[in-house]
Amino acid sequence: MAHAPLPLAPRKFLETARTDAWWLQPAVTFLVLATFVVYSTWAAFQGNHYTFGPYLSPFYSPELFGDSPHAWFGPKPGWWPGIMPFSPALLILWAPGGFRFTCYYYRGSYYKAMWADPINCSVGEPRSSYLGERFFPLVFQNIHRYFLYIAIPFLFVLAYDLYGAFWFTDASGHTAFGMGVGTVILTANLILLSSYTFGCHSFRHLIGGILDRLSDRPLRKKAYDCASCLNGYHERIAWASLVMVGFSDVYIRLCSMGVWTDWRLF
Amino acid sequence: MSTATFRIYRGAQGGGEMKDYTTEVSEGMVVLDALHGIQADQANDLAMRWNCKAGKCGSCSAEINGKPRLMCMTRLNELDLDKPVTVEPMRTFPHVRDLVTDVSWNYRVKKKIKPFTPRTPDAPDGTWRMQQADVDRVQEFRKCIECFLCQDVCHVLRDHHKEESFIGPRFLVYAAALEMHPLDTLDRTEELKEAHGIGYCNITKCCTKVCPEGIHITDNAIIPLKERVADQFYDPVKALVRLVRGKKA
Protein backbone atom coordinates (compact mmCIF):
# COMPACT_ATOMS: atom_id res chain seq x y z
CA MET A 1 0.00 0.00 0.00
CA ALA A 2 1.34 3.41 -0.95
CA HIS A 3 1.59 5.67 2.07
CA ALA A 4 0.20 9.16 1.72
CA PRO A 5 2.53 11.81 3.10
CA LEU A 6 -0.03 14.09 4.70
CA PRO A 7 -3.34 14.04 6.55
CA LEU A 8 -6.28 16.10 5.36
CA ALA A 9 -5.75 19.84 5.68
CA PRO A 10 -6.27 21.14 9.24
CA ARG A 11 -9.50 22.92 9.95
CA LYS A 12 -9.50 26.71 10.03
CA PHE A 13 -10.52 28.56 13.20
CA LEU A 14 -14.10 27.64 14.20
CA GLU A 15 -14.40 25.32 11.21
CA THR A 16 -15.88 21.92 12.00
CA ALA A 17 -18.14 19.25 10.60
CA ARG A 18 -19.87 18.93 13.97
CA THR A 19 -23.59 19.47 13.75
CA ASP A 20 -24.32 19.82 17.47
CA ALA A 21 -24.23 23.05 19.48
CA TRP A 22 -20.49 22.70 20.16
CA TRP A 23 -20.21 26.41 20.97
CA LEU A 24 -22.63 26.20 23.89
CA GLN A 25 -20.29 24.54 26.41
CA PRO A 26 -17.38 27.01 25.99
CA ALA A 27 -19.83 29.91 25.92
CA VAL A 28 -21.45 28.89 29.22
CA THR A 29 -18.03 28.19 30.75
CA PHE A 30 -16.80 31.61 29.67
CA LEU A 31 -19.90 33.30 31.03
CA VAL A 32 -19.86 31.57 34.43
CA LEU A 33 -16.10 31.89 34.98
CA ALA A 34 -16.00 35.51 33.86
CA THR A 35 -18.98 36.37 36.07
CA PHE A 36 -17.35 34.69 39.05
CA VAL A 37 -13.97 36.36 38.52
CA VAL A 38 -15.53 39.81 38.09
CA TYR A 39 -17.87 39.41 41.07
CA SER A 40 -15.29 37.92 43.44
CA THR A 41 -12.74 40.61 42.54
CA TRP A 42 -15.34 43.31 43.11
CA ALA A 43 -16.46 41.73 46.39
CA ALA A 44 -12.87 41.32 47.60
CA PHE A 45 -12.16 45.02 47.13
CA GLN A 46 -15.32 46.16 48.93
CA GLY A 47 -14.12 45.42 52.46
CA ASN A 48 -17.64 45.74 53.88
CA HIS A 49 -20.90 43.79 54.21
CA TYR A 50 -19.01 40.52 54.58
CA THR A 51 -20.52 39.55 57.92
CA PHE A 52 -24.09 39.25 59.11
CA GLY A 53 -24.96 38.01 62.59
CA PRO A 54 -22.84 34.91 63.17
CA TYR A 55 -22.09 34.52 59.46
CA LEU A 56 -18.78 35.34 57.79
CA SER A 57 -18.46 35.35 54.02
CA PRO A 58 -16.14 32.56 52.78
CA PHE A 59 -14.43 35.20 50.58
CA TYR A 60 -13.22 36.83 53.80
CA SER A 61 -12.38 33.74 55.84
CA PRO A 62 -10.04 33.59 57.65
CA GLU A 63 -10.28 37.28 58.46
CA LEU A 64 -6.71 37.88 59.59
CA PHE A 65 -7.05 41.63 60.03
CA GLY A 66 -10.29 43.55 59.92
CA ASP A 67 -12.95 45.44 61.78
CA SER A 68 -15.44 42.63 62.41
CA PRO A 69 -15.56 40.42 65.53
CA HIS A 70 -14.29 37.55 63.35
CA ALA A 71 -10.85 39.17 62.91
CA TRP A 72 -8.01 37.04 64.31
CA PHE A 73 -5.38 39.72 64.85
CA GLY A 74 -7.38 42.93 65.18
CA PRO A 75 -7.95 45.80 62.73
CA LYS A 76 -6.00 46.77 59.61
CA PRO A 77 -2.26 46.58 60.40
CA GLY A 78 -0.21 49.74 60.52
CA TRP A 79 2.37 48.38 58.13
CA TRP A 80 -0.17 48.11 55.30
CA PRO A 81 0.95 50.60 52.58
CA GLY A 82 -1.32 53.62 52.56
CA ILE A 83 -1.56 53.77 48.76
CA MET A 84 -2.88 50.20 48.57
CA PRO A 85 -6.56 49.53 49.11
CA PHE A 86 -7.18 47.28 52.11
CA SER A 87 -9.69 44.52 52.45
CA PRO A 88 -9.40 41.34 54.56
CA ALA A 89 -10.23 39.32 51.45
CA LEU A 90 -7.16 40.60 49.60
CA LEU A 91 -4.93 38.93 52.20
CA ILE A 92 -6.30 35.44 51.67
CA LEU A 93 -8.29 35.14 48.46
CA TRP A 94 -5.18 34.38 46.37
CA ALA A 95 -5.00 30.93 48.00
CA PRO A 96 -8.40 29.47 47.03
CA GLY A 97 -8.19 31.43 43.78
CA GLY A 98 -4.85 29.85 42.96
CA PHE A 99 -6.17 26.41 43.88
CA ARG A 100 -8.99 26.75 41.39
CA PHE A 101 -6.87 28.45 38.73
CA THR A 102 -4.37 25.58 38.71
CA CYS A 103 -7.00 22.82 39.11
CA TYR A 104 -6.72 20.23 36.33
CA TYR A 105 -10.41 20.43 35.54
CA TYR A 106 -10.57 24.22 35.35
CA ARG A 107 -7.39 24.31 33.28
CA GLY A 108 -8.97 22.19 30.58
CA SER A 109 -12.12 24.30 30.75
CA TYR A 110 -10.58 27.73 30.51
CA TYR A 111 -8.01 26.72 27.92
CA LYS A 112 -11.03 25.96 25.77
CA ALA A 113 -13.39 28.76 26.76
CA MET A 114 -10.90 31.60 27.26
CA TRP A 115 -8.03 30.70 24.95
CA ALA A 116 -9.69 28.53 22.27
CA ASP A 117 -6.95 25.94 22.55
CA PRO A 118 -9.06 24.23 21.22
CA ILE A 119 -12.40 25.97 21.60
CA ASN A 120 -14.01 22.53 21.59
CA CYS A 121 -13.10 19.02 20.49
CA SER A 122 -12.49 18.65 16.73
CA VAL A 123 -13.13 22.33 16.06
CA GLY A 124 -10.46 24.37 14.26
CA GLU A 125 -8.04 26.47 16.30
CA PRO A 126 -6.96 30.10 15.87
CA ARG A 127 -3.21 29.49 16.27
CA SER A 128 -0.75 27.11 14.67
CA SER A 129 1.92 27.48 17.38
CA TYR A 130 1.51 25.49 20.58
CA LEU A 131 3.60 25.02 23.71
CA GLY A 132 1.11 23.32 26.02
CA GLU A 133 2.05 23.00 29.67
CA ARG A 134 5.55 21.90 28.80
CA PHE A 135 7.19 25.31 28.77
CA PHE A 136 6.93 28.71 30.47
CA PRO A 137 4.47 30.03 31.54
CA LEU A 138 2.05 27.11 31.80
CA VAL A 139 4.66 24.75 33.21
CA PHE A 140 3.97 26.60 36.47
CA GLN A 141 0.56 24.93 36.62
CA ASN A 142 2.48 22.13 38.34
CA ILE A 143 2.33 24.27 41.47
CA HIS A 144 -1.24 22.98 41.95
CA ARG A 145 -0.25 20.58 44.74
CA TYR A 146 1.09 23.46 46.82
CA PHE A 147 -2.21 25.30 46.52
CA LEU A 148 -3.85 22.06 47.66
CA TYR A 149 -1.67 22.04 50.77
CA ILE A 150 -2.89 25.57 51.52
CA ALA A 151 -6.53 24.85 50.62
CA ILE A 152 -6.91 22.00 53.12
CA PRO A 153 -6.37 24.19 56.25
CA PHE A 154 -8.91 26.64 54.77
CA LEU A 155 -11.54 23.90 55.13
CA PHE A 156 -10.87 23.66 58.85
CA VAL A 157 -11.20 27.44 59.15
CA LEU A 158 -14.50 27.32 57.27
CA ALA A 159 -15.66 24.48 59.53
CA TYR A 160 -14.87 26.66 62.54
CA ASP A 161 -16.83 29.52 60.93
CA LEU A 162 -19.70 27.14 60.31
CA TYR A 163 -19.75 26.14 63.96
CA GLY A 164 -20.01 29.83 64.80
CA ALA A 165 -22.88 30.19 62.32
CA PHE A 166 -25.01 27.99 64.60
CA TRP A 167 -24.79 30.45 67.51
CA PHE A 168 -27.03 33.50 67.39
CA THR A 169 -26.84 36.46 69.77
CA ASP A 170 -30.09 38.29 70.47
CA ALA A 171 -30.60 41.97 71.32
CA SER A 172 -30.10 41.29 75.05
CA GLY A 173 -26.68 39.73 74.39
CA HIS A 174 -27.85 36.19 75.04
CA THR A 175 -26.29 33.60 72.73
CA ALA A 176 -28.29 30.53 71.74
CA PHE A 177 -27.93 27.59 69.42
CA GLY A 178 -29.98 27.95 66.26
CA MET A 179 -30.07 27.67 62.54
CA GLY A 180 -30.88 30.18 59.86
CA VAL A 181 -31.03 29.97 56.09
CA GLY A 182 -27.50 31.35 56.11
CA THR A 183 -26.38 28.41 58.25
CA VAL A 184 -27.80 26.01 55.66
CA ILE A 185 -26.03 27.89 52.86
CA LEU A 186 -22.69 27.88 54.69
CA THR A 187 -23.12 24.16 55.47
CA ALA A 188 -23.75 23.39 51.80
CA ASN A 189 -20.75 25.56 50.94
CA LEU A 190 -18.45 23.64 53.29
CA ILE A 191 -19.68 20.26 52.03
CA LEU A 192 -19.15 21.24 48.41
CA LEU A 193 -15.75 22.85 49.01
CA SER A 194 -14.61 19.78 50.97
CA SER A 195 -15.85 17.47 48.22
CA TYR A 196 -14.04 19.58 45.65
CA THR A 197 -10.78 19.64 47.62
CA PHE A 198 -10.74 15.96 48.59
CA GLY A 199 -11.71 14.93 45.06
CA CYS A 200 -8.80 16.91 43.63
CA HIS A 201 -6.45 14.96 41.35
CA SER A 202 -3.42 16.06 43.35
CA PHE A 203 -5.02 14.92 46.62
CA ARG A 204 -5.89 11.59 45.02
CA HIS A 205 -2.27 11.21 43.96
CA LEU A 206 -0.96 12.25 47.35
CA ILE A 207 -3.23 9.94 49.30
CA GLY A 208 -2.54 6.79 47.31
CA GLY A 209 -2.19 7.28 43.58
CA ILE A 210 1.55 7.65 43.95
CA LEU A 211 1.79 3.97 44.96
CA ASP A 212 1.49 0.96 42.67
CA ARG A 213 0.50 -1.33 45.52
CA LEU A 214 -2.16 -0.28 48.00
CA SER A 215 -3.50 -3.66 49.09
CA ASP A 216 -1.04 -3.79 51.98
CA ARG A 217 -2.11 -0.31 53.18
CA PRO A 218 -5.83 -0.67 53.91
CA LEU A 219 -6.34 2.85 55.29
CA ARG A 220 -4.66 4.53 52.33
CA LYS A 221 -6.55 2.22 49.99
CA LYS A 222 -9.83 3.30 51.56
CA ALA A 223 -8.84 6.96 51.39
CA TYR A 224 -7.75 6.56 47.76
CA ASP A 225 -11.05 4.89 46.87
CA CYS A 226 -13.00 7.72 48.54
CA ALA A 227 -10.93 10.36 46.75
CA SER A 228 -11.43 8.47 43.46
CA CYS A 229 -15.16 8.37 44.08
CA LEU A 230 -15.27 12.14 44.61
CA ASN A 231 -12.92 12.62 41.68
CA GLY A 232 -15.45 10.94 39.42
CA TYR A 233 -17.78 13.88 40.08
CA HIS A 234 -15.01 16.49 40.14
CA GLU A 235 -16.39 18.44 37.20
CA ARG A 236 -19.88 18.80 38.64
CA ILE A 237 -18.60 19.49 42.15
CA ALA A 238 -16.20 22.12 40.79
CA TRP A 239 -19.08 24.06 39.26
CA ALA A 240 -21.46 23.55 42.19
CA SER A 241 -18.85 24.66 44.74
CA LEU A 242 -17.91 27.68 42.63
CA VAL A 243 -21.51 28.82 42.43
CA MET A 244 -22.17 28.09 46.10
CA VAL A 245 -19.13 29.96 47.43
CA GLY A 246 -20.11 32.97 45.33
CA PHE A 247 -23.73 32.72 46.43
CA SER A 248 -22.68 32.50 50.09
CA ASP A 249 -21.00 35.88 49.74
CA VAL A 250 -24.01 37.31 47.85
CA TYR A 251 -26.39 36.06 50.56
CA ILE A 252 -24.41 37.49 53.47
CA ARG A 253 -23.80 40.75 51.59
CA LEU A 254 -27.48 41.27 50.78
CA CYS A 255 -28.55 40.34 54.32
CA SER A 256 -25.99 42.77 55.71
CA MET A 257 -27.24 45.50 53.36
CA GLY A 258 -30.81 44.85 54.50
CA VAL A 259 -31.96 43.73 51.06
CA TRP A 260 -32.64 40.14 52.11
CA THR A 261 -33.88 38.80 55.44
CA ASP A 262 -32.13 35.82 57.02
CA TRP A 263 -34.98 33.56 58.15
CA ARG A 264 -34.35 31.63 61.36
CA LEU A 265 -35.37 27.98 61.07
CA PHE A 266 -35.19 27.49 64.85
CA MET B 1 -37.99 1.49 5.14
CA SER B 2 -36.89 5.12 4.77
CA THR B 3 -33.91 6.76 3.13
CA ALA B 4 -31.00 8.82 4.43
CA THR B 5 -28.22 10.71 2.72
CA PHE B 6 -24.58 10.12 3.61
CA ARG B 7 -22.00 12.70 2.62
CA ILE B 8 -18.81 10.66 2.33
CA TYR B 9 -15.26 11.81 1.73
CA ARG B 10 -14.04 10.32 -1.54
CA GLY B 11 -10.53 10.65 -2.91
CA ALA B 12 -6.94 9.57 -2.38
CA GLN B 13 -3.99 11.02 -0.48
CA GLY B 14 -5.81 14.08 0.80
CA GLY B 15 -7.10 15.17 -2.60
CA GLY B 16 -10.80 14.48 -2.51
CA GLU B 17 -14.27 15.83 -1.99
CA MET B 18 -17.51 15.06 -0.19
CA LYS B 19 -20.01 13.06 -2.27
CA ASP B 20 -23.65 12.44 -1.41
CA TYR B 21 -25.16 8.95 -1.46
CA THR B 22 -28.77 8.25 -0.60
CA THR B 23 -29.59 4.78 0.64
CA GLU B 24 -32.37 2.89 2.36
CA VAL B 25 -32.10 2.62 6.14
CA SER B 26 -34.11 0.71 8.71
CA GLU B 27 -34.43 0.37 12.47
CA GLY B 28 -31.36 -0.92 14.28
CA MET B 29 -28.87 0.00 11.57
CA VAL B 30 -25.50 1.57 12.32
CA VAL B 31 -23.47 3.85 10.07
CA LEU B 32 -21.30 0.94 8.95
CA ASP B 33 -24.41 -0.93 7.73
CA ALA B 34 -25.45 2.04 5.63
CA LEU B 35 -21.98 2.40 4.16
CA HIS B 36 -21.92 -1.29 3.31
CA GLY B 37 -25.20 -0.76 1.46
CA ILE B 38 -23.72 2.18 -0.43
CA GLN B 39 -20.59 0.18 -1.18
CA ALA B 40 -22.66 -2.72 -2.53
CA ASP B 41 -25.08 -0.70 -4.64
CA GLN B 42 -23.55 2.62 -5.57
CA ALA B 43 -19.83 2.86 -4.87
CA ASN B 44 -18.10 -0.50 -5.24
CA ASP B 45 -14.70 1.18 -4.92
CA LEU B 46 -15.46 2.89 -1.58
CA ALA B 47 -12.46 2.16 0.64
CA MET B 48 -13.01 1.67 4.37
CA ARG B 49 -11.69 -0.52 7.14
CA TRP B 50 -13.91 -2.73 9.25
CA ASN B 51 -13.71 -6.12 10.85
CA CYS B 52 -15.67 -7.18 13.93
CA LYS B 53 -18.72 -4.90 13.67
CA ALA B 54 -18.96 -5.18 17.44
CA GLY B 55 -16.84 -2.27 18.68
CA LYS B 56 -13.93 -4.45 19.68
CA CYS B 57 -11.45 -4.46 16.78
CA GLY B 58 -11.05 -0.68 16.47
CA SER B 59 -10.87 -0.78 12.67
CA CYS B 60 -13.82 1.35 11.51
CA SER B 61 -12.76 4.64 13.11
CA ALA B 62 -14.01 7.68 11.23
CA GLU B 63 -15.44 11.13 11.82
CA ILE B 64 -19.23 11.08 11.76
CA ASN B 65 -20.84 14.49 11.71
CA GLY B 66 -17.46 15.85 12.74
CA LYS B 67 -17.02 13.62 15.80
CA PRO B 68 -14.47 10.80 15.92
CA ARG B 69 -16.49 7.60 16.37
CA LEU B 70 -16.58 3.93 15.44
CA MET B 71 -18.88 3.47 12.44
CA CYS B 72 -20.07 0.13 13.79
CA MET B 73 -21.14 1.62 17.12
CA THR B 74 -22.92 4.71 15.82
CA ARG B 75 -26.60 3.88 15.55
CA LEU B 76 -28.58 5.80 12.99
CA ASN B 77 -31.29 6.64 15.49
CA GLU B 78 -28.69 8.79 17.33
CA LEU B 79 -28.28 10.96 14.22
CA ASP B 80 -30.48 13.54 12.55
CA LEU B 81 -31.29 11.80 9.28
CA ASP B 82 -33.19 14.80 7.93
CA LYS B 83 -29.80 16.26 7.06
CA PRO B 84 -26.91 14.51 5.26
CA VAL B 85 -24.70 12.53 7.65
CA THR B 86 -21.06 13.40 6.99
CA VAL B 87 -18.51 10.59 7.15
CA GLU B 88 -14.86 11.56 6.86
CA PRO B 89 -11.55 9.82 7.51
CA MET B 90 -9.60 10.58 10.70
CA ARG B 91 -7.94 13.90 10.03
CA THR B 92 -4.88 13.38 12.21
CA PHE B 93 -3.31 10.59 10.20
CA PRO B 94 -1.95 10.50 6.64
CA HIS B 95 -4.80 9.93 4.23
CA VAL B 96 -4.68 6.88 1.99
CA ARG B 97 -8.02 6.62 0.23
CA ASP B 98 -11.65 7.48 1.00
CA LEU B 99 -12.11 6.61 4.69
CA VAL B 100 -8.79 4.80 5.10
CA THR B 101 -5.85 6.44 6.83
CA ASP B 102 -2.33 5.28 7.59
CA VAL B 103 -2.14 4.75 11.35
CA SER B 104 1.29 3.08 11.32
CA TRP B 105 2.85 6.02 13.21
CA ASN B 106 1.09 4.69 16.28
CA TYR B 107 2.85 1.35 16.06
CA ARG B 108 6.22 3.06 15.77
CA VAL B 109 5.43 5.19 18.83
CA LYS B 110 4.51 2.11 20.87
CA LYS B 111 7.95 0.64 20.29
CA LYS B 112 9.55 3.70 21.91
CA ILE B 113 7.93 3.02 25.29
CA LYS B 114 9.96 0.92 27.70
CA PRO B 115 8.26 -2.49 27.82
CA PHE B 116 6.83 -4.27 30.84
CA THR B 117 9.70 -5.33 33.10
CA PRO B 118 8.49 -7.37 36.06
CA ARG B 119 10.40 -8.04 39.25
CA THR B 120 11.95 -11.45 39.74
CA PRO B 121 9.30 -14.15 40.04
CA ASP B 122 7.76 -14.70 43.47
CA ALA B 123 7.59 -18.45 43.20
CA PRO B 124 10.13 -21.08 42.11
CA ASP B 125 7.93 -21.98 39.14
CA GLY B 126 8.52 -18.53 37.66
CA THR B 127 5.13 -17.04 38.56
CA TRP B 128 4.14 -13.93 40.45
CA ARG B 129 1.62 -13.17 43.17
CA MET B 130 -0.35 -9.95 43.26
CA GLN B 131 -3.62 -8.69 44.70
CA GLN B 132 -6.62 -7.96 42.51
CA ALA B 133 -6.99 -4.62 44.28
CA ASP B 134 -3.57 -3.62 42.95
CA VAL B 135 -4.32 -4.43 39.32
CA ASP B 136 -7.86 -3.04 39.24
CA ARG B 137 -6.50 0.34 38.27
CA VAL B 138 -4.45 -0.85 35.28
CA GLN B 139 -7.11 -3.26 34.06
CA GLU B 140 -9.19 -0.28 32.95
CA PHE B 141 -6.38 0.64 30.57
CA ARG B 142 -6.27 -2.89 29.13
CA LYS B 143 -9.73 -2.32 27.66
CA CYS B 144 -8.17 -0.14 24.94
CA ILE B 145 -8.96 -1.50 21.46
CA GLU B 146 -6.48 0.81 19.69
CA CYS B 147 -9.05 2.48 17.50
CA PHE B 148 -6.92 5.65 17.76
CA LEU B 149 -9.96 7.90 18.02
CA CYS B 150 -8.29 9.55 21.03
CA GLN B 151 -5.20 10.21 18.94
CA ASP B 152 -7.43 11.61 16.20
CA VAL B 153 -9.29 14.06 18.42
CA CYS B 154 -6.24 15.21 20.43
CA HIS B 155 -5.57 18.74 19.19
CA VAL B 156 -1.85 18.41 19.95
CA LEU B 157 -1.66 15.85 17.14
CA ARG B 158 -4.65 16.89 15.06
CA ASP B 159 -4.02 20.63 14.78
CA HIS B 160 -0.41 21.05 15.88
CA HIS B 161 1.10 17.81 14.57
CA LYS B 162 3.55 17.31 17.41
CA GLU B 163 4.07 13.69 16.40
CA GLU B 164 7.83 13.97 16.93
CA SER B 165 7.55 15.14 20.53
CA PHE B 166 4.19 13.86 21.85
CA ILE B 167 3.00 10.27 21.97
CA GLY B 168 -0.70 11.07 22.35
CA PRO B 169 -3.39 9.87 24.76
CA ARG B 170 -3.43 6.26 23.56
CA PHE B 171 0.20 5.78 24.49
CA LEU B 172 -0.04 7.74 27.69
CA VAL B 173 -2.69 5.18 28.64
CA TYR B 174 -0.29 2.42 27.59
CA ALA B 175 2.52 4.01 29.61
CA ALA B 176 0.18 4.35 32.60
CA ALA B 177 -0.73 0.67 32.39
CA LEU B 178 2.97 -0.19 32.64
CA GLU B 179 3.97 2.52 35.10
CA MET B 180 1.20 1.71 37.60
CA HIS B 181 1.49 -2.07 37.30
CA PRO B 182 2.30 -3.60 40.69
CA LEU B 183 4.90 -5.95 39.19
CA ASP B 184 6.67 -3.49 36.91
CA THR B 185 10.06 -2.24 38.07
CA LEU B 186 10.93 0.49 35.60
CA ASP B 187 10.57 4.24 36.03
CA ARG B 188 9.36 6.01 32.89
CA THR B 189 8.81 9.49 34.29
CA GLU B 190 11.83 11.07 32.63
CA GLU B 191 10.78 9.75 29.22
CA LEU B 192 7.22 10.86 29.88
CA LYS B 193 8.45 14.39 30.52
CA GLU B 194 10.98 14.61 27.72
CA ALA B 195 10.59 12.19 24.79
CA HIS B 196 6.92 11.42 25.29
CA GLY B 197 5.97 15.07 25.88
CA ILE B 198 3.25 14.66 28.49
CA GLY B 199 3.48 18.39 29.18
CA TYR B 200 1.87 19.07 25.81
CA CYS B 201 -1.43 17.67 27.09
CA ASN B 202 -3.59 20.56 28.26
CA ILE B 203 -6.33 18.35 29.69
CA THR B 204 -9.15 19.18 27.32
CA LYS B 205 -10.58 15.68 27.93
CA CYS B 206 -11.49 15.29 24.26
CA CYS B 207 -9.76 11.89 24.31
CA THR B 208 -11.95 10.72 27.18
CA LYS B 209 -15.11 11.90 25.43
CA VAL B 210 -14.48 9.88 22.25
CA CYS B 211 -13.19 6.65 23.83
CA PRO B 212 -15.62 3.89 22.78
CA GLU B 213 -14.46 1.75 25.71
CA GLY B 214 -15.23 4.47 28.23
CA ILE B 215 -11.69 4.59 29.58
CA HIS B 216 -11.17 7.63 31.81
CA ILE B 217 -8.07 8.55 29.86
CA THR B 218 -7.50 11.99 31.32
CA ASP B 219 -8.50 11.44 34.94
CA ASN B 220 -7.10 7.95 35.47
CA ALA B 221 -4.09 7.84 33.16
CA ILE B 222 -2.78 11.22 32.00
CA ILE B 223 -3.27 13.31 35.14
CA PRO B 224 -1.82 10.62 37.48
CA LEU B 225 1.20 10.46 35.17
CA LYS B 226 1.46 14.24 35.19
CA GLU B 227 1.47 14.06 38.98
CA ARG B 228 4.28 11.50 38.93
CA VAL B 229 6.26 13.75 36.59
CA ALA B 230 5.59 16.68 38.94
CA ASP B 231 6.88 14.55 41.84
CA GLN B 232 10.16 14.03 40.04
CA PHE B 233 10.72 17.33 38.27
CA TYR B 234 8.49 20.13 39.56
CA ASP B 235 8.27 19.63 43.31
CA PRO B 236 11.15 21.40 45.11
CA VAL B 237 10.23 19.93 48.51
CA LYS B 238 10.33 16.37 47.20
CA ALA B 239 13.59 17.17 45.42
CA LEU B 240 15.02 18.38 48.74
CA VAL B 241 13.83 15.25 50.52
CA ARG B 242 15.47 13.11 47.83
CA LEU B 243 18.65 15.13 48.19
CA VAL B 244 18.71 14.65 51.96
CA ARG B 245 18.00 10.96 51.64
CA GLY B 246 20.64 10.64 48.94
CA LYS B 247 18.25 9.25 46.36
CA LYS B 248 18.53 9.89 42.65
CA ALA B 249 15.87 12.12 41.01
Interface residues (C-beta under 8 A of the other chain):
Chain A: M1 A2 H3 A4 P5 L6 P7 L8 A9 P10 R11 T16 A17 R18 T19 D20 Y104 Y105 R107 G108 Y111 K112 D117 P118 C121 S122 G124 E125 S128 S129 Y130 G132 E133 R134 F135 L138 V139 N142 I143 R145 H201 S202 R204 H205 G209 I210 D212 R213 L214 S215 K221 N231 G232 H234
Chain B: Y9 A12 Q13 G14 E63 N65 G66 K67 P68 D80 K83 T86 E88 P89 M90 R91 T92 F93 P94 H95 V96 T101 D102 S104 M130 Q131 A133 D134 V153 H155 V156 R158 D159 H160 K162 E179 M180 H181 P182 D184 G197 G199 Y200 C201 N202 I203 T204 K205 C206 K209 V210 T218 D219 I223 P224 K226 E227 R228 A230 D231 Y234 D235
